[in-house]
């Protein structure tokens, strides 16, 4: 039997250098629980402070995982600056 987890949200407050290890740990946990992490459907969003005066450095991308500036969760679109303007414009 082969199962897939379709919707999973993972939030990390760890530093960017641990992201590769964290993804590997999630994949290992998935396999141990007879699930598969579908990297093709996995999206990375780097949240940042929109009011910050300093420029944010973007960490290296994780192989096989797309990067996005928005996340749709439970039908609500949120941007990487935690703005919901895009969601509101989509409704109106």
C-alpha positions in Angstrom: 0.0 0.0 0.0 1.3 3.4 -0.9 -0.2 6.5 0.8 0.4 10.2 0.1 -0.1 13.2 2.4 -1.7 15.8 0.3 -1.8 18.8 2.5 0.9 19.4 5.1 2.0 22.7 6.6 5.4 22.9 8.2 6.6 26.0 9.9 10.1 26.4 11.1 11.7 29.2 13.1 15.1 27.6 12.8 17.9 29.2 10.9 18.1 28.8 7.2 21.0 26.3 7.3 18.9 23.7 9.0 16.2 23.6 6.3 17.9 20.8 4.3 18.1 18.6 7.4 14.5 19.4 8.4 13.2 18.3 5.0 15.2 15.1 5.2 13.8 14.4 8.6 10.2 15.0 7.3 10.9 12.6 4.4 12.3 10.0 6.8 9.3 10.4 9.1 6.9 10.1 6.1 8.6 6.9 4.9 8.5 5.4 8.5 4.7 6.1 8.6 4.1 4.7 5.1 3.6 8.2 3.5 5.4 10.1 0.8 6.6 13.7 0.7 5.8 14.9 -2.8 8.5 17.5 -3.4 6.7 18.5 -6.6 3.7 19.7 -4.5 5.8 21.1 -1.7 6.3 24.9 -1.6 8.7 26.9 0.4 7.7 30.4 1.6 10.3 32.6 3.3 8.3 34.9 5.5 9.8 38.4 6.2 9.0 41.7 7.9 7.5 44.1 5.3 8.5 47.1 7.4 12.1 46.1 7.9 14.5 48.7 6.5 17.3 46.1 6.0 17.3 43.8 3.0 16.6 40.2 3.7 19.0 37.6 2.3 17.3 34.8 0.6 18.6 31.3 1.6 19.6 28.8 -1.0 16.7 26.9 -2.6 16.1 23.3 -1.6 16.4 20.9 -4.6 13.1 19.7 -5.9 11.0 22.3 -3.9 9.6 25.4 -5.5 9.8 28.7 -3.8 6.7 31.0 -3.7 5.8 34.4 -2.2 2.3 33.2 -1.3 0.7 30.3 0.6 -2.9 29.2 0.4 -4.1 27.5 3.6 -7.7 26.5 4.2 -8.8 28.7 1.3 -7.0 31.9 2.6 -4.1 33.3 0.5 -1.3 34.8 2.6 1.8 36.5 1.3 5.4 36.2 2.6 4.9 39.5 4.4 1.7 38.1 6.1 -0.5 40.4 3.9 -4.0 39.2 2.9 -4.5 41.9 0.2 -4.1 39.3 -2.6 -6.7 37.1 -1.0 -9.1 40.1 -0.6 -8.6 41.2 -4.2 -9.3 37.6 -5.3 -12.7 37.6 -3.5 -13.9 41.1 -4.5 
